[in-house]
Amino acid sequence: MLNILTHGDPSNPTLLIAHGLFGSGRNWNVIAKRLSDAFYVICPDMRNHGASPWFDTQSYFDMADDLAGLLEGPSLVVGHSMGGKAAMVLALQHPDLVEKLIVADIAPVGYSHSQAQHIAAMRAVDLSGVERRGQAGETLDPEVRDFLLQSLDVKGKRWTLNLDVLEAEMPKIIGFPEVSGAFEGPTLFLSGADSDYVTAAHRPEIKRLFPDAKFAKLPGAGHWLHAQKPREFEATVRAFFG
């Protein structure tokens, strides 16, 4: 069972948020707390991330089944990046558990950009002498440094990421599995206007798998749209799920 953080009253509609690669449920605390006035928000740590158990695989079928185990009935689901792909497979494999779906800045396709360089950079940090997070960040990519450091357990001198499995399973993570059928429910593909993760070329495949898909962009946001434009992201979630 995944480690989860929950926000709000369980009698409200359930809203599940699936984070992306190298993230954790805590990354979504600010948005989740704000949405908790209207929703019961569940923010899991995905397998091999955060405080969730470590497994030997990181396939989207496994991740989708993990998420399905957290839901008791039709729910509202948001997924970003890797979490967006897991959320799509959840909707395709367990449509009875997904009422509406928001996919944040990712498409149901394979990508060529591996994230293995970040794994190498994290491995290269000498954690033995690290007393605070900032010390560990000197060799990390400045663009994602603060984000990656959220997964550093300074006291335990360890990353809370199963780097070995994430590296071994990287082809699956940047890919997308063969999935049969389609999810007929309302689906929003929400992208950062400055991101190239979802393009016009992806729309035929999106429409094949998600016939009721709508598309929207957040101006001034890239791939990390929920962190760059949190209020606008929150407002879009409310409008689509409201």
N, C-alpha and C positions, 0 to 999 in steps of 0.2 A: 504494500500500500504506500502511495506517495505521501510525503510530508506536505501538509497544507496549512495555509493561513486563511482564516475566514474573517469576514467583516459584515456586520449588519444582522438583521433579524431573519432567522431561518424560515419564517412564514412568508417572507417576500419571494418574488421570483428568483430562481437560482441563476447566477451569472458566473460562468467558469472562465478564467483567463489563463491561457497557456503561454508561458514565456519562451523566448528564443534561446539559441545556442549560447552557452557560457553564462546564462542568466539564472534567476531564481524568482520565486514568488514574491520575495521582498522588493524586487525592482518595481513592482506594480502597487506598492503600498499607498502612495499618494492618491492615485486615480481610484484604487479600490475603496479607500476610505471615503472619498467624495461620492462615489456611486452607491455606498452602503445605505444611503437614505432611502433608496428605492429598490435595491436588490440585495439578495444574500450572495455576497461575492466570495468565491472560492479561488484562491491563488496557490496552485500546487508548485512544488519544486519538481521539475521533470526528472525522470530516472537519470542517474549518474550526475545529478546537479544538486547543489544545496544540501539539505538534510535528508533527501530521499535516498532509498537504498541504491547500491551499485549493482548493476547487472552486466552481463557479457555482451549485450546487444543494445543498439540504439535505432532499431528499425521503426518506421512510422506505424506499422501494424502493432508493434509492442507499445509504442507511446499512445496510440489511439485506445488500445485496450486498457492501459493504465488510467486514462482519463475517463473512460466509460465506467470504471470501477468506482469513481467518485460521484456519479450521478444516479439519482433514483427515478427520474422521469424526464420528460421533455424540458430542456434547459436552454438558456441563452449562452452562446459560446463565442469568445474572442480568442484569437491566436495570432501571435506575431512571429514572423520569420519561421524558424524551425517549429515553433508552437503553432503557427498558422498552418503548416503542412500537416502536423499531427491533428489539428482541429478539422481540417478537410477530410482526412482519412476517417476520423471519428464520425463525421457526418455521413460519409459514404458507406461505412461499415455498420454504423449503429444509428440509422436515421430516426429511430424512435426516441433517441435521447437528445436530439438537437431540434429545437423549435426554430431558432434563427441563428445565423452565423455571420460573424465579422472576421474577415481575413485581412490582417494588417501587413501590407507591403511584401507580399510573396505570391507566387503563382504555382499551380500544380504541375510544375515542370522541373527538369534537371537544370542545375546551374554549373558553371565551370569554375567559379571562384571558391577554391578550398579555403578553409579557415585554419589549416594546419600550422601556418606561420605563427599564429597566436599561441598555439599549444607549445611550439618550440620556444617561444619567448617566455612563457610561464615556467616551463621546465628549466630554463636557463637561470632563473632567479635563485640566488643562494639565500634560502630562507633561514639558515641557521643563525644569522646575525640580525635578522629583521625584528625591530621592536615596534614599528608602526607601519601602516600601509604605504605611506609615501615613499619609504625607503625601497620598497619592492617595485615601485613603478618606474624607476629610472630607465630600465631597458625595454619597457613595454611601449607599444604604438600609442602616441599621445592621443590619437582619435578615440581609442577605446580603453585607454588606461584606467580611468576612473570606474568604468563599467566592469572591467576584468577584476579590479582590486576588490570589488564587492564580494568576490568568491574566494578571498584569501582569509583563512583563519590564522590571524597573527599569533594568537596564544598557542595554538596547536602546531604552528609552523607547517601548514599544509594548505593545499588548494582543496576547496570543497567540490571539485570537479574530478570525475574519473577520466583523467587525461589520456590514459592508455586506450580505453575503449572508445572515447570520442575520436581519437586519432585513427584507430583501426576501422571505425564505422563511418568515417568522413564521406566516403563515396555514397553511402545510403543517405546521410544527412543532407548533402547538397543535391542529391537526386530526388526522384519522386516515384513511388511504386506503381506497378500496373494494378489498377483498381477497376473492377467492373461496376456497372450501374451508374446512377446519378442521384444527387441529392436535390429533391424538388422544392425544398423550403427556401424562404427568403434569405439571400446571401448578399453581403456587401463586401466588395473588394476595395478596401480603403488604403490608398497609397500616399506616400510623400511626393509632392509635386516635383521635388528635386531628385527623386530616386529613379533608378532605371531597372528596379527589380520586377515591375509589372509593366509590360509594354503592349501596344496594340497587337503585336504578333502572338501574344499569349491568349487573346480573347476567345478565339475559336475553341481552344481546349478548355478554357474556363467555362464557356457556355455549354460545352458538351457534358461536362461533369456537374455543372451548377446552372441549370436552365433558367432559374429565376435570379441570376446574378445581376447586381447593379454595381456601378463603379463611381468612386469619388476620390478626389485628391485633396490633401491638406496643403495649402500654399505655404511656402517657406520651410517645408519639412523634407528631410531625407528619409533614409531607411529607419532611423530611430524616431519616427514621427510622434510616438506617444510621449517620449522624453522631451522632444524639441517643441511640441505644441500640445501640452497636456490638457489645457482648457478646451481647445478645439476638438481634440480627440474625445474627451469626455462628453462634450456636447453632441458629437456625432453618434456616440454609443447610445446616449439617451434618446436621441431623435429616432434612430433606427429600431431600437428595442422598445421604445415607448408605445 
